[in-house]
Amino acid sequence: MQRANRSAELMSVEEIVRIAKIAISLGISRVKLTGGEPLMRKDLPEIVSGVAAIKGLRDLSLTTNGLLLGGGMAKQLCECGLKRVNISLPSLNPETYHKLTGGKLEAALEGVKAAIEAGFCPVKLNTVVLKDVNVGDVPDLIDYAGKNNIVLQLIELDPVNVGDSYYKEHHRSLDEQEALLKEKAVSIEKRPFMHNRLIYHLPNATVEVVKPIENTDFCMHCTRLRVTSDGKLKPCLMRNDNLTDILTPIRQGANDEELKQLFVRANLLREPYNKSIQ
């Protein structure tokens, strides 16, 4: 579930679960709950339980800042059927972390610890690398990931959904980081269904490199369909002009077959980035 806007009416647990059930009946087998921040919903355990119980589901994951995973929440979500988590962690420097997120690093690290103890596998850290902000923190993050047996994802800043000035000021290519990782790697793995993303297995850590998505390789291998928090099916991360409303039909009494056709229609609206060069 992806956030559309703050004023959007939240979908109910039942509506979210029903949309997931329709998707899974059409062959979708993996569901990721995102945001905004999904842990802001008090009924998240109910959502996880409902989606996890759907026959045919193979994987259920969560992307979060981790600040609310402590206090038993991680364990509860695991018991409800959540399989794995991605936790945003831009820095291990308290000042840098607060500058970028407004939160406290201590709470984020407590969330990481809670996720590990809950038994999620894998636990991944998402770090967007920003020029003149946290590039120097990468070695410490690699060391932290290795010591805690978790995966570090280094993410190159993408121009999608950020202003031009911010992108120009903070974009830093990951080519230099990849060259260093390649030198140290014991082995290198390629994820063919994730636009050939490379995973570097170092002697004491695993680092995955995530390049910008507005490229032909990403679009060629993309099989994802997103659902905004106000109930729109979104076939392309880089577009907002080809959404399909599924929530309104649900609230107007549409049956499952009618909802399946909305998924089919949304999928047909995919127009890959490489369409113009085919």
HELIX and SHEET records of a PDB file:
HELIX    1   1 VAL A   13  SER A   25  1                                  13    
HELIX    2   2 PRO A   38  MET A   40  5                                   3    
HELIX    3   3 LEU A   44  ALA A   52  1                                   9    
HELIX    4   4 MET A   73  CYS A   80  1                                   8    
HELIX    5   5 PRO A   94  THR A  101  1                                   8    
HELIX    6   6 LEU A  105  ALA A  118  1                                  14    
HELIX    7   7 VAL A  135  ASP A  137  5                                   3    
HELIX    8   8 VAL A  138  LYS A  147  1                                  10    
HELIX    9   9 ASP A  164  HIS A  170  1                                   7    
HELIX   10  10 ASP A  175  LYS A  184  1                                  10    
HELIX   11  11 THR A  216  HIS A  221  1                                   6    
HELIX   12  12 LEU A  247  ARG A  251  1                                   5    
HELIX   13  13 ASP A  256  LEU A  268  1                                  13    
HELIX   14  14 LYS A  275  ILE A  277  5                                   3    
SHEET    1   A 8 ARG A  30  LEU A  33  0                                        
SHEET    2   A 8 ASP A  59  THR A  64  1                                        
SHEET    3   A 8 ARG A  84  SER A  88  1                                        
SHEET    4   A 8 VAL A 123  VAL A 129  1                                        
SHEET    5   A 8 VAL A 151  GLU A 156  1                                        
SHEET    6   A 8 THR A 206  VAL A 210  1                                        
SHEET    7   A 8 ARG A 197  HIS A 201 -1                                        
SHEET    8   A 8 SER A 187  ARG A 191 -1                                        
SHEET    1   B 3 ARG A 226  VAL A 227  0                                        
SHEET    2   B 3 LYS A 232  LYS A 234 -1                                        
SHEET    3   B 3 THR A 244  ASP A 245 -1                                        
END                                                                             
